[in-house]
Amino acid sequence: MENNNRNRERENNTDNDFSIGEILLRVIITAIVVAIAAFFTPGFTIDGLWSLLLAAVIIGVLDYLIQKFTGVDATPFGRGFTGFLVSAIILYVTKFIVPGFSISMWGAIIGALVIGIIDAVMPGRAM
């Protein structure tokens, strides 16, 4: 009886955990989407590959923390206007954490829109 409870707890814990492969894939997809958004968005620049990869990690961590503590899905079209604003705020806050990542307030808003469009077209979850 006790072993069954332990097995159920392990199964429940593994459902919420990410594997290393999933984390790396998510960082790479986020980096690609952010690079495309930076290319198409005025007021949004990234200075190099390391800044792009670090920004993808920071965006992923901020998205995870916001979703875990507030329950708000930070994809631009995930929760309508709220998700869109949270996505723009995540992009803007990343500016203060990552060197070589520069974005204006309007750039964050337009970038969130571009990321939302890419996220709607591209399979998988970018943010």
N, C-alpha and C positions, 0 to 999 in steps of 0.2 A: 504494500500500500504506500509506504513511504517513498519507494523507488519510483512509483508512478507519478507522484507529486513532483519529485525532482526532475523527472523526464519532461513533464509538462512545463515546468518553469524554464528549463533549458530551451525547449521548443519555442516558447513565447519570447524569450530573450533573443534568440537567433533570428526571429522574424523582424525585429526592429534594428538589428545590427547590419552595417554595410560591410561587404568584403573589400579587401584592398583593391581588387580589380574594378569593382563598382565605383569606388571613390575616385580612382585614377580616370576612369572613363567619364565620370561626371565632371571632373576638373578639366579634362581635355575638351569636352563638349562646351562647357561654360567658357573656356578660353576662346574657342572658335567663334562662338556667338558674340562674345564681347568684342573680339577683333573685328567682326563684320559690322557690329553696331558702331564701333569707333570710326570705321572707314566711312560709313554713310551719315554720321551725325556731326553737324558743325558744333564746335566747342567741346569736343571729346577727343583727346589724344592719349596714346600710350607710347612711351619712349622705346621700349624694347621687349624682347621675348620674356625676360625674367620678370619685368613689371607686369606683363600680361598674365603669366602663370601665377604670380603672387596675388594679383587682383582676382583671378578665378578662384583661388583658394579662399581668399577673404570673403568674396561674394558668397561662396558656398557655405562658409561658416556662419556668416551673418544671416543668410537665408534659413539655415538649420536652426539657429538660436531663436530667431523671431517666430518661426513656425512652431518650435517646441514650447516656447513660453506663452505665446499669445494665441496660437492656433490659426493665425492668418497665413494663408498661402501667398508667398511673395512673388508668384509669377504674375506678369502684368495682366493676363486675362484669367488668372486663377480665381480671383475673388472680385472681379469687376474693378470698380474705381479704387477700392481699398488696396487690392493687390497691386494695381498700377502705381499708386502713390508709394507703397512700401518698396516696390522695386526701384523707383526713382530715388528714394531716400537711401537705399542700400548702395546704389551707384554713387551717389553724392558723398556718402560717408566713407566709401572706399578711397576717395580722393585724399583724405586726411591720413590714411594708414599706409598706402602704397606709394613709394617714391616713383616718379615717372608716370603716374596715372593722373591725368588732368582732365577735369570735367566741370563745366559751368552748371548752374542750376537749370537753365533751359536745355543744356546738353543732356543732363540727367533725365529730364522729362521726355525729350525726343528719343534718347537712348533706350528708355524703358519701353517706349512705343515700338521702336525697331526690334528690341529683344522680344517683345510680345508677338510681333508679326513673325519673326524667325522661329520662335518657339511654337507657334501655331502650325507652321509649315514643316518644320524639321521634326522627325520622330525623336522621342526621348524627352527628357526634362532638362532645360538649360539652366534655369535658376531654381 
